[in-house]
Amino acid sequence: MQDTTRQERAAALVVRAIVETIEETGNNGAPLGVMYAALCGMISYNTFMTVINALVKAGAIRVSNHCAYRIQS
């Protein structure tokens, strides 16, 4: 498998893990610090925040008081 394909797959898995975590917390919200702590050995803080900001921009989540919430469709 090419490195690019492997990296793309890893990135997709990280995004999916973040989205699933936010979905599972429901109305309680998912604390960003706790989510990053779980991923800090795999991705940088800047990468984590890039994913969070992309999800906000896409309208998939909202962030309030350092917690992420799923936007109900």
N, C-alpha and C positions, 0 to 999 in steps of 0.2 A: 504494500500500500504506500502511495506517495505521502511525503510529509505534509503537503498541503491538504490532502484529503483527511489525513489523521488530525490535523489541526482544526479543520472545519468541523469534523465530527466531535472533537473535544469541546469546541466552542458551543456547538448546538446542544450538547449534553449539559453544559454549565447553564446556559440560558434556560433550558427545560427544567433543571433542578431549581433554579431561582423562581420561575413561574409556578411550579408545583408547590413550592414552599409557601408562596404568597397565597395561592388558592386554598391550601389546607388550613391556613390560619383564619380564614373567613373574615368576619367583622372585627376580630381582635387586632388584625394587622400583623405584619412580619417585621420585627425590628431589624433594621439594616445592619447594625453592628453585629448582632448574633449571626445573621446570614453570612456576612463577610468573614467572621471568625471561623465559621465552618468551612469556608472556601480558601482561606488565606494561604494555605500551602499549595494551592493549585493555580490561583490567579492573583494578580496584583490588585491593590485597592483601586487604582485608576481604571483598570479593566472592569472591575466589579461596578464601579460608578458609571462607566460608559454603558454597560448593559442596563443598569437601572434607568439611566437617562433615556436610552433608546426605547425602553418599554413605556416610559412616561410619554415620550414624544409620539409613540405609536398608539397611545390611548388605551393600552392594555392594563396599566396600573396607575395609581396616584400615590404620591408620597406626602405624608403629613407627620410632623413631629418625629422624624427619623424612622417612621414605620411605613411599609409599603402595603397598599390595599389593592385588591383586584377591582377593576371597574366592571360592574355588572353589565352585560350586554343585553 
